[in-house]
């Protein structure tokens, strides 16, 4: 069974920081591309940051220089360090994996359940 479990969300004041974690199970993590998406109320889900199996990162323009995505293959976990948070960063953040599950050779996309991040004074 594939599981992606996010943690580390919560409420923070503008200018503050949070670190999201996504622990995975059931996928070949080291061969998977990982990403964080977010969805604000009434908005479409958007890509925030991604990291390939080889460690290449990519960021949405609106978070470039403030957020950092990283991965720990030994822990099968991906992280999102969020600094200088703004009210417009308020959203539900979702972990995404694209890779093969155990016992399979083909890749599929998997999602976590999402975690709330609220930036407000």
Backbone as JSON, one array per atom type, in Angstrom:
{
  "sequence": "XXXXXXXXXXXXXXXXXXXXXXXXXXXXXXXXXXXXXXXXXXXXXXXXXXXXXXXXXXXXXXXXXXXXXXXXXXXXXXXXXXXXXXXXXXXXXXXXXXXXXXXXXXXXXXXXXXXXXXXXX",
  "N": [[0.84, -1.19, 0.0], [0.55, 2.18, -0.88], [1.64, 5.07, 0.75], [1.61, 8.49, 1.5], [2.47, 10.8, 3.75], [1.91, 13.84, 5.08], [3.37, 16.32, 7.24], [3.95, 18.95, 9.68], [2.66, 21.3, 9.11], [0.64, 24.25, 9.87], [-0.13, 27.27, 11.71], [1.24, 30.48, 11.18], [2.91, 33.63, 11.6], [3.15, 36.37, 9.26], [6.25, 36.49, 7.54], [7.36, 34.48, 8.99], [8.51, 31.02, 9.41], [8.11, 27.66, 8.22], [8.47, 24.12, 8.18], [7.71, 21.6, 6.08], [7.11, 18.11, 5.98], [7.15, 15.03, 4.18], [6.52, 11.86, 4.54], [7.07, 8.72, 3.09], [5.77, 5.56, 1.95], [5.81, 2.35, 0.45], [6.51, 2.99, -2.14], [9.12, 3.1, -4.64], [11.23, 5.06, -3.54], [13.71, 6.3, -4.09], [13.78, 6.29, -6.8], [11.81, 7.94, -7.57], [10.26, 10.96, -8.66], [9.63, 13.83, -6.78], [7.27, 16.17, -5.41], [5.83, 19.27, -4.26], [2.63, 20.57, -4.04], [0.09, 23.12, -3.92], [-3.11, 24.28, -2.8], [-5.28, 26.86, -2.69], [-8.3, 28.22, -1.21], [-10.93, 28.15, -3.53], [-9.2, 28.2, -5.64], [-7.15, 26.75, -8.27], [-5.21, 23.76, -7.98], [-1.74, 24.14, -7.59], [1.65, 23.83, -8.72], [4.29, 23.96, -6.46], [6.98, 23.32, -5.78], [9.5, 21.12, -7.03], [11.42, 18.08, -7.05], [13.68, 16.04, -8.66], [14.41, 12.5, -9.07], [17.1, 12.49, -9.29], [17.86, 14.7, -7.93], [17.52, 17.26, -8.99], [16.13, 20.44, -8.79], [13.14, 22.48, -8.91], [11.19, 25.46, -8.98], [8.19, 27.28, -8.36], [7.7, 30.58, -9.59], [6.73, 32.38, -7.7], [7.6, 31.49, -5.25], [10.26, 31.22, -5.42], [13.47, 31.51, -4.07], [12.52, 31.78, -1.51], [11.45, 29.37, -0.63], [12.57, 25.99, -0.13], [13.14, 22.86, -1.47], [13.88, 19.52, -0.53], [15.33, 16.22, -0.26], [15.49, 13.07, 1.42], [16.74, 10.18, 0.81], [17.32, 7.91, 2.28], [15.57, 8.05, 4.4], [13.26, 8.08, 3.03], [11.8, 10.41, 2.57], [10.52, 13.63, 1.78], [11.09, 17.14, 1.92], [9.91, 20.47, 2.58], [11.11, 23.48, 3.03], [9.97, 26.46, 4.19], [10.35, 29.81, 4.08], [10.15, 33.29, 5.06], [7.36, 33.66, 4.94], [4.22, 34.53, 3.46], [0.94, 36.03, 3.58], [-0.41, 35.21, 1.25], [0.61, 32.71, 0.82], [-0.96, 31.0, 2.14], [-2.66, 27.99, 2.19], [-3.76, 24.64, 1.37], [-1.35, 22.22, 1.44], [0.05, 19.78, -0.64], [1.68, 16.67, -0.93], [3.35, 15.06, -3.57], [4.1, 12.23, -5.51], [5.85, 10.74, -8.18], [6.42, 7.79, -9.47], [7.55, 4.32, -9.4], [5.63, 1.89, -7.66], [6.38, -0.55, -5.12], [7.38, -3.6, -6.54], [6.5, -3.04, -9.05], [7.18, -1.91, -12.39], [6.41, 0.24, -13.86], [5.64, 3.75, -13.69], [3.56, 5.65, -11.49], [1.32, 8.22, -10.34], [1.06, 9.6, -7.12], [-0.66, 10.87, -4.24], [-0.54, 12.8, -1.22], [-2.6, 13.4, 1.7], [-2.87, 16.04, 2.2], [-2.08, 19.13, 3.88], [-2.73, 21.8, 6.1], [-1.58, 25.1, 5.75], [-1.37, 28.16, 7.23], [-0.98, 31.57, 7.0], [-0.96, 34.34, 8.81], [-1.55, 37.42, 10.51]],
  "CA": [[0.0, 0.0, 0.0], [1.31, 3.41, -0.98], [1.24, 6.12, 1.68], [2.34, 9.75, 1.58], [1.92, 11.43, 4.95], [2.48, 15.17, 5.32], [3.38, 16.85, 8.6], [4.67, 20.19, 9.84], [1.86, 22.48, 8.8], [0.11, 24.99, 11.0], [-0.33, 28.7, 11.56], [2.45, 31.26, 11.42], [2.76, 35.04, 11.24], [3.92, 36.77, 8.08], [7.68, 36.55, 7.79], [7.79, 33.3, 9.7], [8.97, 29.84, 8.67], [7.6, 26.33, 8.52], [9.09, 23.04, 7.42], [6.83, 20.48, 5.82], [7.72, 16.81, 5.69], [6.27, 14.03, 3.56], [7.07, 10.52, 4.7], [6.45, 7.84, 2.11], [5.88, 4.12, 2.07], [5.19, 1.6, -0.64], [7.04, 3.37, -3.46], [10.58, 3.1, -4.78], [11.42, 6.49, -3.31], [14.92, 6.81, -4.74], [13.51, 6.37, -8.24], [10.61, 8.77, -7.75], [10.28, 12.42, -8.63], [8.75, 14.3, -5.72], [6.87, 17.57, -5.56], [4.83, 19.86, -3.38], [1.61, 21.4, -4.65], [-0.8, 23.75, -2.95], [-4.42, 24.71, -3.29], [-5.97, 27.84, -1.86], [-9.76, 28.17, -1.43], [-11.4, 28.71, -4.78], [-8.13, 28.23, -6.64], [-6.68, 25.47, -8.77], [-3.98, 23.25, -7.37], [-0.58, 24.61, -8.34], [2.95, 23.3, -8.35], [5.12, 24.85, -5.65], [8.39, 22.95, -5.95], [9.71, 19.73, -7.38], [12.79, 17.57, -7.02], [13.73, 14.78, -9.39], [15.13, 11.41, -8.4], [18.5, 12.84, -9.34], [18.13, 15.85, -7.08], [17.33, 18.54, -9.67], [14.98, 21.13, -8.2], [12.43, 23.49, -9.69], [10.3, 26.21, -8.11], [7.3, 28.3, -8.91], [8.3, 31.91, -9.48], [6.25, 33.09, -6.51], [8.27, 31.01, -4.04], [11.7, 31.16, -5.68], [14.27, 32.26, -3.12], [11.95, 31.7, -0.17], [11.19, 27.97, -0.3], [13.6, 25.05, -0.57], [12.73, 21.46, -1.42], [15.0, 18.6, -0.39], [14.89, 14.84, -0.07], [16.37, 12.16, 2.14], [16.38, 8.87, 0.27], [17.42, 6.89, 3.33], [14.35, 8.17, 5.21], [12.12, 8.08, 2.09], [11.06, 11.61, 2.97], [10.8, 14.89, 1.08], [10.86, 18.28, 2.79], [9.74, 21.8, 2.0], [11.43, 24.56, 3.97], [9.29, 27.68, 3.75], [10.79, 30.99, 4.82], [9.55, 34.58, 4.66], [6.0, 33.33, 4.51], [3.3, 35.63, 3.2], [-0.47, 35.59, 3.67], [-0.81, 34.53, 0.03], [1.07, 31.32, 0.85], [-1.98, 30.22, 2.83], [-3.23, 26.98, 1.3], [-3.51, 23.24, 1.72], [-0.16, 21.76, 0.72], [-0.02, 18.36, -0.95], [2.87, 15.97, -1.39], [3.11, 14.29, -4.78], [5.18, 11.34, -5.95], [5.71, 10.08, -9.48], [7.41, 6.73, -9.49], [6.98, 2.97, -9.31], [5.42, 1.28, -6.36], [7.13, -1.8, -4.96], [6.92, -4.72, -7.35], [6.06, -2.59, -10.35], [8.21, -1.22, -13.16], [5.87, 1.47, -14.43], [5.43, 4.83, -12.72], [2.24, 6.21, -11.27], [1.29, 9.42, -9.51], [0.42, 9.4, -5.83], [-0.87, 12.11, -3.5], [-0.84, 12.79, 0.19], [-3.95, 13.87, 2.04], [-2.82, 17.49, 2.31], [-1.9, 19.71, 5.21], [-3.05, 23.22, 6.06], [-0.63, 26.14, 6.14], [-2.05, 29.45, 7.34], [-0.08, 32.69, 7.3], [-1.84, 35.42, 9.21], [-1.17, 38.15, 11.71]],
  "C": [[0.88, 1.25, 0.0], [0.75, 4.43, 0.0], [2.18, 7.3, 1.56], [1.71, 10.53, 2.71], [2.65, 12.74, 5.21], [2.42, 15.53, 6.8], [4.11, 18.19, 8.59], [3.9, 21.45, 9.51], [1.4, 23.18, 10.06], [-0.06, 26.45, 10.68], [0.95, 29.44, 11.93], [2.18, 32.7, 11.0], [3.55, 35.33, 9.97], [5.4, 36.97, 8.43], [8.24, 35.33, 8.49], [8.18, 32.15, 8.78], [8.23, 28.59, 9.14], [8.38, 25.33, 7.68], [8.11, 21.89, 7.3], [7.64, 19.23, 5.53], [6.68, 15.91, 5.03], [6.99, 12.7, 3.64], [6.32, 9.56, 3.78], [6.66, 6.37, 2.47], [5.24, 3.49, 0.85], [5.65, 1.97, -2.03], [8.56, 3.24, -3.45], [11.04, 4.55, -4.74], [12.61, 7.02, -4.1], [14.76, 6.95, -6.24], [12.34, 7.27, -8.56], [10.94, 10.24, -7.78], [9.25, 12.87, -7.62], [8.42, 15.77, -5.92], [5.92, 17.96, -4.45], [3.91, 20.74, -4.25], [0.84, 22.1, -3.53], [-2.09, 24.17, -3.63], [-5.06, 25.63, -2.27], [-7.47, 27.76, -2.14], [-10.16, 28.86, -2.73], [-10.39, 28.76, -5.89], [-7.81, 26.82, -7.12], [-5.44, 25.05, -8.0], [-2.8, 23.66, -8.24], [0.7, 23.99, -7.82], [3.74, 24.35, -7.59], [6.6, 24.58, -5.9], [8.47, 21.47, -6.29], [11.18, 19.35, -7.27], [12.79, 16.2, -7.69], [14.46, 13.72, -8.57], [16.62, 11.7, -8.36], [18.86, 14.08, -8.56], [18.01, 17.2, -7.76], [16.05, 19.18, -9.16], [14.4, 22.17, -9.15], [11.41, 24.15, -8.77], [9.36, 27.09, -8.92], [7.92, 29.67, -8.67], [7.94, 32.59, -8.17], [6.92, 32.62, -5.22], [9.78, 30.94, -4.21], [12.45, 32.06, -4.7], [13.74, 32.24, -1.7], [11.75, 30.26, 0.3], [12.34, 27.11, -0.81], [13.08, 23.63, -0.39], [13.98, 20.59, -1.31], [14.45, 17.2, -0.15], [15.96, 14.06, 0.68], [15.98, 10.75, 1.7], [16.43, 7.78, 1.33], [16.16, 6.89, 4.2], [13.08, 8.13, 4.35], [11.2, 9.27, 2.36], [11.5, 12.8, 2.12], [10.37, 16.04, 1.99], [10.6, 19.53, 1.96], [9.98, 22.81, 3.1], [10.85, 25.84, 3.42], [9.69, 28.83, 4.65], [10.09, 32.24, 4.29], [8.13, 34.38, 4.16], [5.13, 34.57, 4.43], [1.87, 35.13, 3.32], [-0.93, 34.84, 2.41], [-0.25, 33.12, -0.11], [0.07, 30.41, 1.57], [-2.67, 29.28, 1.86], [-3.13, 25.62, 1.98], [-2.37, 22.77, 0.83], [-0.21, 20.24, 0.58], [1.33, 17.84, -1.41], [2.48, 15.1, -2.59], [4.34, 13.46, -5.11], [4.84, 10.79, -7.32], [6.82, 9.03, -9.57], [6.74, 5.38, -9.37], [6.73, 2.54, -7.87], [6.22, -0.02, -6.31], [6.52, -2.89, -5.83], [6.45, -4.34, -8.73], [7.23, -1.89, -11.07], [7.71, 0.1, -13.72], [5.59, 2.47, -13.32], [3.96, 5.23, -12.66], [2.38, 7.46, -10.41], [0.51, 9.14, -8.24], [0.37, 10.72, -5.08], [-1.02, 11.84, -2.01], [-2.2, 13.39, 0.44], [-4.02, 15.39, 2.15], [-2.7, 17.96, 3.74], [-2.06, 21.23, 5.11], [-1.86, 24.06, 6.51], [-1.38, 27.47, 6.11], [-1.06, 30.52, 7.77], [-0.95, 33.91, 7.57], [-1.31, 36.12, 10.44], [-2.33, 38.23, 12.67]]
}
